[in-house]
């Protein structure tokens, strides 16, 4: 069994040359928002959910992006409402949020 039930990686990469990157969409603040919401709900920590920052996840033109393991589901988001949907539907109920899912690299 994994140490966490779900592990989320937020791309928070910032490209200084001005090219596409997740930080252009305020990714660090959005990660902090979701992490705090998980803590507020008591689902953050050992055996539960872990929210981490990640460097570039290689999907810059589809950003901002989050990947959720162990499912390997990739999401994009626009605002805190989208993150709340991921929280409530996927992290709490175990149901992926289809409208925010990116195609997997296999389907591309």
C-alpha positions in Angstrom: 0.0 0.0 0.0 1.2 3.5 -0.8 2.1 5.9 2.0 -0.6 8.3 0.6 -4.0 7.3 -0.8 -3.5 10.0 -3.5 -0.5 12.1 -4.4 -1.0 15.3 -6.4 1.8 17.0 -8.2 1.2 20.6 -9.3 3.5 22.0 -12.0 4.7 25.3 -10.6 7.5 25.8 -13.1 8.3 29.4 -14.1 10.1 30.0 -17.4 12.0 33.2 -17.3 12.0 33.5 -21.1 8.3 34.2 -21.2 7.3 30.9 -22.9 4.4 28.8 -21.8 4.5 27.6 -18.2 2.2 26.8 -15.4 3.3 29.6 -13.1 1.8 32.1 -15.6 -1.5 30.8 -14.2 -0.6 31.5 -10.6 0.1 27.7 -10.0 2.0 28.2 -6.7 -0.9 30.1 -5.1 -3.4 27.6 -6.5 -1.4 24.7 -5.1 -1.4 26.4 -1.7 -5.1 26.9 -1.9 -5.8 23.2 -2.6 -3.4 22.1 0.1 -5.0 24.3 2.7 -8.5 23.1 1.6 -7.4 19.5 2.1 -6.0 20.4 5.5 -9.3 22.1 6.4 -11.2 19.0 5.5 -8.8 16.8 7.4 -7.8 14.7 4.4 -4.1 15.9 4.1 -1.3 13.7 5.5 -0.2 10.2 6.0 -2.6 7.6 4.5 -4.6 10.4 2.9 -3.8 13.1 0.4 -0.4 14.8 -0.3 -0.1 18.0 -2.4 3.4 18.7 -3.8 5.0 21.2 -6.1 6.7 19.8 -9.2 9.0 21.3 -11.7 8.1 21.1 -15.3 5.8 18.2 -16.1 6.3 18.6 -19.8 2.8 19.6 -20.8 3.4 23.4 -20.9 1.0 24.2 -23.7 -1.9 22.4 -21.8 -1.2 24.1 -18.5 -1.7 24.7 -15.8 -1.5 21.0 -15.0 -1.8 18.7 -12.0 -1.3 14.9 -12.1 -2.9 12.7 -9.5 -1.4 9.3 -8.5 -1.9 6.4 -8.2 -4.5 6.9 -11.0 -2.2 8.9 -13.2 -4.9 11.3 -14.1 -3.9 14.6 -15.5 -6.0 17.8 -15.0 -5.9 21.4 -16.0 -7.8 24.1 -14.2 -8.7 27.7 -14.5 -9.7 28.8 -11.0 -10.4 27.8 -7.4 -13.8 26.5 -8.4 -12.1 23.9 -10.7 -9.8 22.9 -7.8 -12.8 22.6 -5.5 -14.4 20.2 -8.1 -11.2 18.1 -8.1 -11.2 18.1 -4.3 -14.8 17.2 -3.8 -15.3 14.8 -6.7 -11.9 13.1 -7.1 -10.1 13.3 -3.8 -13.2 12.9 -1.5 -15.6 10.8 -3.7 -13.0 9.0 -5.9 -14.7 10.1 -9.1 -12.5 11.8 -11.7 -13.6 15.2 -13.0 -13.9 14.5 -16.7 -14.4 18.1 -17.8 -10.9 19.0 -16.4 -9.0 15.9 -17.5 -6.3 16.1 -20.1 -5.8 13.3 -22.6 -3.2 10.8 -21.3 0.1 10.6 -23.1 -1.1 7.2 -24.5 -4.2 8.7 -26.1 -2.3 11.7 -27.6 
